[in-house]
Each structure stands twice: as structure tokens, then as C-alpha cells.
Amino acid sequence: MSDYMVRATAADGQIRAFAITSKEMTEEARVRHNSSPIVTAALGRAMSAAAMMGSMMKGEKDLLTLQIQGDGPMHGLTVTANANGGVKGYPGVADVILPPNAAGKLNVGGAIGNGVLSVIKDMGLKDPYVGQTELQTGEIAEDLTYYFAVSEQVPSSVGLGVLMNKDNTVRQAGGFIIQLMPFTEDAVIDALEQKIAQIASVTEMLEKGMTPEMILEEILGEMKLEINDTMPVAFRCDCSKERVAKALASLSKKDLDDLIKDEEPIEVKCHFCNDNYVFSPDDLREIRK
């Protein structure tokens, strides 16, 4: 089944909820970056979250970026999502390998370390909105739960998971975001907290064959869950030779002259998808004009 996300409400609109399955998207990122299992897990979690958060944006051209900067060996990652289920991302260092954490799981927190989570929302205004919080665990789901509470004052529960096969391909990936509206009644909050404390991990639910709809049913089924819509999600990079040429055109004439004088083609690689673009000396002369 292809990756997709569902958006829903519950408790007569007091709760809004999102759930996603993102195995193919995460595997695409793994292949493009040749990433280790820990890095793939970090990228998959962040891309799942970004896809759901991107769908919260109102405008067709709005963009959401999650940037994690840490002092661990991975140095962090950058993930960008649009409002229509398109996501792309890249790690600081792709081949990090660490022993499992105390729970015997992939040590994503150890790979990222201490640092800062930035959420950047580009809504076509003069300046983008930037919210920042300190990383709490580096495991991403807890860091986003903290970000929503502190930076956006929206009580939330974020669950994210990536499960790898023995051959390092992606076995399962997905997650959920549950958010309380300002007028949520105490009884609803208590019931939700109890339920979230009881549920299995995201990867356990996905391993049982649960769809995003079933995951939300598991959490919110007793609270009049209403699925509002579904949306396909995928790893999508919008780079092109034309866009890279525009970036080169922003260099100074002196820098372009330095590139041209060698009379050798240059190669420019996209961070997000690792595609290469080659520019001949004649291409560079055209750009300089």
C-alpha cells in the first residue's frame, strides 16, 4: 500500500488528530542518502512528523521545515514539507552507527545529542515564522511534543516510529499527532491521557497491520472519532537544473569567473535528494551573462 495520511477530529471537535504510514517515503530517503539504520530512523520520524505538520498549513505554497541541530555524531537533519503531502529531507552525517540504547532500540537520541529544534513556517510573508526549543531527548517525538506545548501552546501527543529489516531496508514507518483544542473539557483530557498511556508503540501497531485510520480508532475510537480526509504522501524533491542555475546566478561575477577560468565542467549536488547537475564552462558563461 502506498504511503498516506489521514486527518480527523474527535470529541465533538475538541481534539484534532493526524496519522500517517510512511514506509516508502522513508525507504526512498534511505536509498538516496545511503543512510545507516539510526540515521534512516531519525529521517523517517522527522519526515513523518513534517508531513503531518505541513498539512496543518493553510496555503497551497506554504512550506514547513523541521531543522534539528545537535552535538551528536549525526549533527542533526533538515526536513521540508509542503501542504500537499510532499516531503524531502537530508541528514548532517548519513553513516552514523552506534550501539543500541538502554531499551535495545536504535539510539537516535545518542546520534543527535543535545541541541535545538527549529520549526520554520514559510507562508509567503516577508519573513518566515521560526519557533525554537531545546531538544529534550533527541528522539524527535518527545521533542515535538515539547515544542507544541512551549512554542505554540498546543497540548499534543506525538508518536513516531521506524522499524528496520535485518538487511537495513525499512520495514515499517509512521506516526500520529493528537492535539487538544483550547476549549477541551477536563474529562476528555483525562480519558485521552489514560488511553495514550495504554497504547502500543507506533511500530508495534504498524506491525499488526494497522492502518492510519485504525491507529486513530485505537486511540480515539471511544471519543466519537471522525475521519475528515486522506492524503497521499511521498518523498518529493523540487530541484531541477534550472533552479540550480538560478542559485549559481546569485554568485558574484568574480566567483563565476573563478569557476569558468578552469575550463572544466562543475558538478552541483542537491542536499535533499543527492541528484547531480553538471554545468559546462559554456553553461557557466551563459549564467554569468
KOLKETOR-111401 format. One record per residue (C-alpha): residue in one letter; x, y, z. Coordinates in steps of 0.05 Angstrom, whole numbers. Example, Ala and Ser with C-alpha at 12.3 -4.5 7.8 and 13.67 -1.06 7.14 Angstrom:
<sites>
SITE rokol   east  north     up
SITE     A    246    -90    156
SITE     S    273    -21    143
</sites>
This chain:
<sites>
SITE rokol   east  north     up
SITE     M      0      0      0
SITE     S     26     70    -17
SITE     D     41    119     39
SITE     Y    -16    164     61
SITE     M    -40    207    118
SITE     V   -109    217    150
SITE     R   -136    279    185
SITE     A   -191    272    236
SITE     T   -228    303    294
SITE     A   -257    273    358
SITE     A   -297    291    420
SITE     D   -342    338    380
SITE     G   -283    378    353
SITE     Q   -246    384    419
SITE     I   -189    341    391
SITE     R   -156    343    323
SITE     A   -114    284    300
SITE     F    -67    262    245
SITE     A    -37    193    229
SITE     I     10    171    174
SITE     T     42    110    144
SITE     S    108    128    111
SITE     K    148     65     96
SITE     E    160     80     22
SITE     M    179    153     35
SITE     T    229    132     89
SITE     E    259     77     44
SITE     E    266    128    -12
SITE     A    306    174     35
SITE     R    349    114     57
SITE     V    366     96    -15
SITE     R    381    168    -36
SITE     H    426    182     24
SITE     N    453    111     34
SITE     S    438    123    107
SITE     S    453     77    166
SITE     P    394     47    205
SITE     I    399    101    261
SITE     V    400    158    210
SITE     T    344    126    170
SITE     A    302    121    233
SITE     A    315    195    250
SITE     L    299    217    179
SITE     G    236    174    176
SITE     R    209    201    242
SITE     A    223    273    223
SITE     M    193    266    153
SITE     S    130    233    181
SITE     A    121    290    231
SITE     A    136    343    178
SITE     A     84    314    130
SITE     M     30    317    184
SITE     M     52    387    206
SITE     G     56    411    134
SITE     S    -17    390    124
SITE     M    -36    438    181
SITE     M    -13    496    137
SITE     K    -67    536    102
SITE     G    -36    560     36
SITE     E    -21    517    -25
SITE     K     50    544    -29
SITE     D     64    544     46
SITE     L    126    506     68
SITE     L    145    477    135
SITE     T    217    460    154
SITE     L    240    419    214
SITE     Q    313    431    230
SITE     I    348    393    285
SITE     Q    418    414    304
SITE     G    454    371    354
SITE     D    523    357    383
SITE     G    519    282    369
SITE     P    556    247    312
SITE     M    497    257    264
SITE     H    499    333    273
SITE     G    423    336    261
SITE     L    379    337    200
SITE     T    335    382    157
SITE     V    266    362    131
SITE     T    218    404     89
SITE     A    144    390     75
SITE     N     91    426     35
SITE     A     16    428     49
SITE     N      2    372     -2
SITE     G     40    313     26
SITE     G    107    325     -9
SITE     V    167    316     37
SITE     K    243    316     29
SITE     G    300    313     78
SITE     Y    374    302     89
SITE     P    419    284    149
SITE     G    481    321    172
SITE     V    521    256    171
SITE     A    489    195    137
SITE     D    531    136    161
SITE     V    529    141    237
SITE     I    529     74    274
SITE     L    521     68    350
SITE     P    504     11    398
SITE     P    430      3    416
SITE     N    403     47    473
SITE     A    384     21    542
SITE     A    317     -4    514
SITE     G    353    -44    459
SITE     K    327      4    405
SITE     L    362     46    353
SITE     N    397    102    391
SITE     V    370    162    352
SITE     G    377    207    414
SITE     G    451    189    420
SITE     A    463    202    346
SITE     I    431    271    351
SITE     G    455    291    420
SITE     N    438    357    455
SITE     G    417    416    414
SITE     V    359    456    384
SITE     L    295    440    346
SITE     S    273    495    298
SITE     V    205    496    264
SITE     I    205    545    205
SITE     K    139    562    171
SITE     D    145    599    105
SITE     M     76    627     89
SITE     G     96    675     35
SITE     L    104    734     82
SITE     K    165    779     85
SITE     D    197    735    139
SITE     P    182    663    157
SITE     Y    157    645    227
SITE     V    211    610    268
SITE     G    197    572    332
SITE     Q    255    542    372
SITE     T    261    497    432
SITE     E    317    458    464
SITE     L    319    384    448
SITE     Q    291    343    506
SITE     T    313    273    485
SITE     G    336    277    412
SITE     E    285    221    398
SITE     I    243    271    358
SITE     A    172    252    380
SITE     E    183    277    451
SITE     D    219    338    425
SITE     L    159    357    381
SITE     T    111    344    438
SITE     Y    152    394    479
SITE     Y    156    443    421
SITE     F     80    444    411
SITE     A     69    456    486
SITE     V    122    510    495
SITE     S    125    546    428
SITE     E     54    540    402
SITE     Q     17    529    469
SITE     V    -20    469    439
SITE     P    -21    408    485
SITE     S     -3    350    439
SITE     S     17    277    438
SITE     V     66    258    383
SITE     G     82    185    367
SITE     L    133    167    313
SITE     G    167    102    294
SITE     V    212     69    243
SITE     L    227     -6    243
SITE     M    285    -33    202
SITE     N    295   -101    169
SITE     K    359   -142    180
SITE     D    383   -121    111
SITE     N    376    -47    132
SITE     T    315    -34     88
SITE     V    254     -1    120
SITE     R    202    -50    148
SITE     Q    152      0    179
SITE     A    147     75    187
SITE     G     93    122    210
SITE     G     64    162    267
SITE     F      9    204    296
SITE     I     -3    274    325
SITE     I    -62    285    372
SITE     Q    -77    357    393
SITE     L   -125    388    443
SITE     M   -165    450    425
SITE     P   -166    507    477
SITE     F   -238    490    498
SITE     T   -225    416    512
SITE     E   -261    391    574
SITE     D   -222    361    632
SITE     A   -258    295    626
SITE     V   -236    288    554
SITE     I   -164    305    572
SITE     D   -163    253    627
SITE     A   -193    199    582
SITE     L   -142    215    527
SITE     E    -83    214    575
SITE     Q   -105    146    601
SITE     K   -112    118    531
SITE     I    -45    143    506
SITE     A    -11    112    568
SITE     Q    -40     44    548
SITE     I    -28     40    473
SITE     A     28      1    439
SITE     S     85     36    403
SITE     V     74     62    333
SITE     T    117      7    302
SITE     E     81    -48    341
SITE     M     14    -22    315
SITE     L     41    -19    244
SITE     E     70    -90    251
SITE     K      0   -114    269
SITE     G    -23    -87    201
SITE     M    -58    -26    229
SITE     T    -73     30    180
SITE     P    -71    104    200
SITE     E   -147    100    208
SITE     M   -140     40    255
SITE     I    -86     76    296
SITE     L   -133    135    307
SITE     E   -190     87    322
SITE     E   -146     53    374
SITE     I   -132    120    409
SITE     L   -197    159    397
SITE     G   -249    106    379
SITE     E   -287    118    444
SITE     M   -289    193    433
SITE     K   -332    198    370
SITE     L   -275    196    321
SITE     E   -290    227    252
SITE     I   -241    217    194
SITE     N   -244    281    153
SITE     D   -198    265     95
SITE     T   -139    224     69
SITE     M    -79    250     31
SITE     P    -23    212     -6
SITE     V     47    228     19
SITE     A    114    217    -16
SITE     F    187    237    -18
SITE     R    187    293    -69
SITE     C    245    339    -86
SITE     D    231    400   -130
SITE     C    303    412   -151
SITE     S    320    420   -225
SITE     K    378    444   -268
SITE     E    341    510   -278
SITE     R    335    521   -202
SITE     V    408    504   -191
SITE     A    427    552   -247
SITE     K    388    607   -211
SITE     A    427    592   -148
SITE     L    493    596   -186
SITE     A    469    663   -216
SITE     S    467    691   -145
SITE     L    543    682   -140
SITE     S    587    743   -152
SITE     K    616    753   -222
SITE     K    685    742   -192
SITE     D    665    674   -163
SITE     L    635    654   -230
SITE     D    698    677   -267
SITE     D    739    633   -220
SITE     L    695    573   -239
SITE     I    699    589   -313
SITE     K    774    600   -318
SITE     D    789    526   -303
SITE     E    751    508   -367
SITE     E    725    446   -331
SITE     P    653    426   -320
SITE     I    627    433   -249
SITE     E    581    387   -212
SITE     V    528    411   -162
SITE     K    492    362   -117
SITE     C    424    373    -85
SITE     H    428    363     -9
SITE     F    357    336     -5
SITE     C    356    282    -60
SITE     N    430    275    -79
SITE     D    416    286   -153
SITE     N    476    315   -191
SITE     Y    473    372   -241
SITE     V    532    384   -288
SITE     F    547    453   -317
SITE     S    597    461   -374
SITE     P    641    523   -380
SITE     D    593    548   -434
SITE     D    534    538   -386
SITE     L    571    580   -334
SITE     R    586    635   -385
SITE     E    511    638   -401
SITE     I    495    643   -326
SITE     R    547    698   -318
SITE     K    511    739   -372
</sites>
